[in-house]
Amino acid sequence: MQNLILSVSIQLNMPIIKSAKKALRQSHKRRKLNLAKKEKIRDIIRKIKKLKTEGKKDEAERLVSLAYKAFDKAAKTGVIKKQAASRKKSRLVKMLRK
């Protein structure tokens, strides 16, 4: 449903000026990439939480480095803020140690 609404709003507000068209293309491309990075972070965190609940703490700790990498890349590119990445990394490790 969201894709339908998004495409309708884009068609109603199509830019006329060449630079505005390019800006629209860029913003769509960036949005896709940003959402993909956020989804990757969510997937890794879900996997870690699932492994922890199953009692596979060693496997969960191996995934922490992937989570750190995903957080740092997202913070570097501005998908999430630097302090937010730091806070989430800290809470992730704290959750694993419980």
PECORVEN-V541206 format. One record per run of one state. SS is the DSSP state (H for helix, E for strand, - for the rest). FROM is the first residue (numbers start at 1). TO is the last residue. Records with the same first field share a line. If there is no record, write none. Layout:
SS = FROM-TO ; FROM-TO
This chain:
- = 1-1 ; 13-17 ; 54-56 ; 78-81 ; 98-98
H = 2-12 ; 18-53 ; 57-77 ; 82-97
